[in-house]
Amino acid sequence: MEHFVNYGYGWTCRHCQVKETPRAPETGARGRFFSEGEAEEREPKLSTAARARWRDDTRRILICPQCGVEERLHN
């Protein structure tokens, strides 16, 4: 694939992944477990914003919510 890569935990946009810089842990901050998934926050933040999503139910086209690049899976 040209625009996306899968490291085993989901498809990630290659372009946006390069742009992201790892955040330094804040002192006294809660662990990532408490801010992802079923967190009590209304808008939990994932550890990477470059995580791709499926464009439709057929799961053949990936789209990056950050930059909007799309790519069709070739199975």
TORPA-4810 file (N, C-alpha, C, O; in nm, 3 decimals):
<nodes>
NODE_1_0.084_-0.118_0.000_0.000_0.000_0.000_0.089_0.124_0.000_0.196_0.127_0.060_M
NODE_2_0.042_0.225_-0.068_0.121_0.346_-0.086_0.104_0.446_0.029_0.202_0.508_0.073_E
NODE_3_-0.020_0.463_0.078_-0.048_0.568_0.176_-0.067_0.517_0.319_-0.059_0.596_0.413_H
NODE_4_-0.090_0.388_0.337_-0.119_0.335_0.470_-0.030_0.217_0.502_0.017_0.146_0.413_F
NODE_5_-0.007_0.197_0.631_0.073_0.085_0.679_0.001_0.026_0.801_-0.063_0.098_0.878_V
NODE_6_0.011_-0.107_0.817_-0.053_-0.174_0.931_0.055_-0.242_1.013_0.120_-0.335_0.967_N
NODE_7_0.073_-0.193_1.136_0.173_-0.251_1.226_0.113_-0.357_1.318_0.179_-0.401_1.412_Y
NODE_8_-0.010_-0.398_1.292_-0.074_-0.500_1.373_-0.179_-0.446_1.468_-0.249_-0.525_1.532_G
NODE_9_-0.192_-0.315_1.478_-0.292_-0.256_1.567_-0.384_-0.161_1.492_-0.454_-0.081_1.554_Y
NODE_10_-0.385_-0.168_1.361_-0.472_-0.083_1.280_-0.394_-0.012_1.171_-0.272_0.001_1.178_G
NODE_11_-0.466_0.034_1.071_-0.404_0.105_0.959_-0.368_0.248_1.001_-0.447_0.316_1.066_W
NODE_12_-0.250_0.291_0.962_-0.200_0.423_0.996_-0.156_0.494_0.868_-0.094_0.433_0.781_T
NODE_13_-0.187_0.622_0.858_-0.148_0.703_0.743_0.003_0.730_0.752_0.052_0.783_0.852_C
NODE_14_0.075_0.694_0.646_0.220_0.715_0.645_0.256_0.863_0.651_0.352_0.901_0.718_R
NODE_15_0.180_0.947_0.581_0.211_1.089_0.572_0.191_1.159_0.707_0.277_1.235_0.751_H
NODE_16_0.079_1.133_0.772_0.049_1.199_0.900_0.131_1.142_1.014_0.161_1.212_1.111_C
NODE_17_0.169_1.016_1.004_0.250_0.954_1.108_0.386_1.022_1.116_0.440_1.040_1.225_Q
NODE_18_0.442_1.060_1.003_0.571_1.128_0.998_0.560_1.266_1.061_0.653_1.312_1.127_V
NODE_19_0.446_1.334_1.040_0.426_1.469_1.092_0.409_1.473_1.242_0.443_1.572_1.307_K
NODE_20_0.356_1.363_1.300_0.332_1.360_1.444_0.462_1.354_1.521_0.555_1.283_1.482_E
NODE_21_0.469_1.427_1.627_0.584_1.419_1.716_0.536_1.361_1.848_0.431_1.400_1.898_T
NODE_22_0.611_1.268_1.903_0.568_1.208_2.029_0.559_1.313_2.139_0.649_1.396_2.157_P
NODE_23_0.450_1.307_2.213_0.431_1.401_2.323_0.504_1.352_2.447_0.506_1.233_2.476_R
NODE_24_0.564_1.444_2.517_0.630_1.411_2.643_0.522_1.391_2.749_0.425_1.466_2.754_A
NODE_25_0.538_1.290_2.833_0.438_1.268_2.937_0.432_1.385_3.035_0.535_1.436_3.081_P
NODE_26_0.312_1.425_3.065_0.293_1.534_3.161_0.311_1.481_3.302_0.276_1.366_3.330_E
NODE_27_0.364_1.562_3.389_0.383_1.519_3.526_0.249_1.506_3.596_0.166_1.597_3.590_T
NODE_28_0.228_1.395_3.659_0.103_1.373_3.730_-0.014_1.342_3.638_-0.129_1.339_3.683_G
NODE_29_0.013_1.319_3.510_-0.095_1.290_3.415_-0.139_1.145_3.430_-0.064_1.057_3.472_A
NODE_30_-0.265_1.123_3.394_-0.317_0.987_3.398_-0.258_0.905_3.284_-0.213_0.961_3.184_R
NODE_31_-0.257_0.774_3.299_-0.206_0.685_3.195_-0.295_0.688_3.072_-0.410_0.730_3.078_G
NODE_32_-0.240_0.642_2.960_-0.313_0.642_2.834_-0.441_0.560_2.844_-0.539_0.591_2.777_R
NODE_33_-0.441_0.456_2.926_-0.558_0.370_2.946_-0.680_0.451_2.987_-0.792_0.420_2.948_F
NODE_34_-0.659_0.555_3.067_-0.770_0.634_3.118_-0.818_0.741_3.021_-0.922_0.803_3.044_F
NODE_35_-0.745_0.764_2.914_-0.788_0.868_2.820_-0.825_0.814_2.683_-0.858_0.891_2.594_S
NODE_36_-0.820_0.683_2.664_-0.856_0.622_2.536_-0.970_0.524_2.555_-0.999_0.481_2.667_E
NODE_37_-1.034_0.489_2.446_-1.136_0.386_2.448_-1.261_0.433_2.519_-1.319_0.534_2.481_G
NODE_38_-1.303_0.360_2.621_-1.426_0.391_2.692_-1.401_0.487_2.807_-1.449_0.465_2.919_E
NODE_39_-1.329_0.589_2.781_-1.298_0.689_2.883_-1.424_0.771_2.914_-1.519_0.772_2.836_A
NODE_40_-1.422_0.838_3.026_-1.537_0.918_3.065_-1.542_1.052_2.993_-1.642_1.123_3.000_E
NODE_41_-1.434_1.087_2.922_-1.435_1.211_2.847_-1.533_1.199_2.730_-1.556_1.090_2.677_E
NODE_42_-1.589_1.311_2.692_-1.681_1.310_2.578_-1.606_1.290_2.447_-1.657_1.224_2.356_R
NODE_43_-1.488_1.346_2.434_-1.407_1.334_2.314_-1.268_1.281_2.351_-1.173_1.359_2.357_E
NODE_44_-1.255_1.150_2.376_-1.124_1.098_2.413_-1.026_1.112_2.297_-1.066_1.102_2.181_P
NODE_45_-0.899_1.137_2.327_-0.796_1.154_2.227_-0.716_1.026_2.215_-0.667_0.973_2.316_K
NODE_46_-0.701_0.975_2.094_-0.622_0.856_2.071_-0.474_0.892_2.071_-0.437_1.008_2.052_L
NODE_47_-0.391_0.793_2.092_-0.248_0.819_2.098_-0.192_0.861_1.962_-0.086_0.923_1.955_S
NODE_48_-0.261_0.827_1.854_-0.221_0.871_1.721_-0.342_0.921_1.643_-0.444_0.853_1.634_T
NODE_49_-0.329_1.040_1.588_-0.438_1.096_1.508_-0.431_1.046_1.365_-0.520_1.075_1.286_A
NODE_50_-0.327_0.972_1.330_-0.307_0.924_1.194_-0.376_0.790_1.170_-0.356_0.730_1.064_A
NODE_51_-0.455_0.743_1.265_-0.523_0.614_1.249_-0.631_0.625_1.143_-0.718_0.711_1.150_R
NODE_52_-0.624_0.537_1.043_-0.718_0.539_0.931_-0.853_0.479_0.970_-0.864_0.403_1.067_A
NODE_53_-0.954_0.516_0.894_-1.089_0.463_0.914_-1.140_0.408_0.783_-1.091_0.445_0.675_R
NODE_54_-1.239_0.319_0.792_-1.301_0.267_0.671_-1.399_0.371_0.618_-1.472_0.434_0.694_W
NODE_55_-1.398_0.388_0.487_-1.487_0.487_0.425_-1.631_0.438_0.418_-1.724_0.518_0.428_R
NODE_56_-1.650_0.305_0.402_-1.785_0.250_0.395_-1.789_0.111_0.457_-1.688_0.061_0.506_D
NODE_57_-1.906_0.049_0.453_-1.925_-0.083_0.518_-1.856_-0.197_0.444_-1.836_-0.304_0.502_D
NODE_58_-1.819_-0.178_0.318_-1.753_-0.286_0.244_-1.609_-0.306_0.290_-1.549_-0.410_0.260_T
NODE_59_-1.553_-0.209_0.362_-1.416_-0.216_0.415_-1.314_-0.242_0.304_-1.227_-0.329_0.316_R
NODE_60_-1.327_-0.166_0.197_-1.232_-0.177_0.087_-1.155_-0.048_0.065_-1.052_-0.047_-0.002_R
NODE_61_-1.204_0.064_0.122_-1.138_0.192_0.104_-1.107_0.252_0.241_-1.195_0.270_0.324_I
NODE_62_-0.978_0.283_0.261_-0.933_0.347_0.385_-0.924_0.497_0.363_-0.892_0.543_0.253_L
NODE_63_-0.953_0.573_0.468_-0.941_0.719_0.462_-0.875_0.768_0.590_-0.904_0.719_0.699_I
NODE_64_-0.787_0.865_0.575_-0.722_0.926_0.690_-0.807_1.045_0.734_-0.827_1.137_0.654_C
NODE_65_-0.857_1.047_0.857_-0.940_1.159_0.902_-0.863_1.289_0.917_-0.923_1.396_0.924_P
NODE_66_-0.732_1.282_0.922_-0.651_1.402_0.943_-0.621_1.474_0.810_-0.642_1.595_0.800_Q
NODE_67_-0.572_1.401_0.709_-0.535_1.465_0.584_-0.630_1.433_0.469_-0.625_1.500_0.365_C
NODE_68_-0.718_1.334_0.484_-0.819_1.304_0.384_-0.775_1.213_0.271_-0.853_1.189_0.179_G
NODE_69_-0.652_1.161_0.275_-0.605_1.072_0.169_-0.683_0.941_0.175_-0.714_0.890_0.283_V
NODE_70_-0.716_0.887_0.057_-0.791_0.762_0.046_-0.712_0.661_-0.035_-0.634_0.698_-0.123_E
NODE_71_-0.734_0.531_-0.005_-0.671_0.426_-0.081_-0.755_0.300_-0.074_-0.808_0.264_0.031_E
NODE_72_-0.767_0.234_-0.189_-0.845_0.110_-0.198_-0.754_-0.009_-0.166_-0.641_-0.016_-0.214_R
NODE_73_-0.806_-0.101_-0.085_-0.733_-0.223_-0.054_-0.743_-0.319_-0.173_-0.849_-0.334_-0.233_L
NODE_74_-0.634_-0.382_-0.207_-0.631_-0.479_-0.317_-0.610_-0.616_-0.257_-0.497_-0.653_-0.222_H
NODE_75_-0.718_-0.692_-0.244_-0.707_-0.827_-0.184_-0.693_-0.930_-0.290_-0.683_-1.049_-0.260_N
</nodes>
